[in-house]
Amino acid sequence: MKQFAKVVTGAVAASAALASTVLAQGAVPVVVTPEPSTYVLLGTGAVALGLIARARRNKK
């Protein structure tokens, strides 16, 4: 899990660096908003992981 946190933190830092570079060049910032299907997919994956963990816990 720590590796995942490092990757996410690095991605956020890279995005911030890119945004500051673009703003320094005078471009208009564009806000990227995920589509609702992205949230559905993320939620489905979270539920699936929860169900797998629950099944493993009850199996023992």
HELIX and SHEET records of a PDB file:
HELIX    1   1 LYS A    2  ALA A   24  1                                  23    
HELIX    2   2 PRO A   36  LYS A   59  1                                  24    
END                                                                             
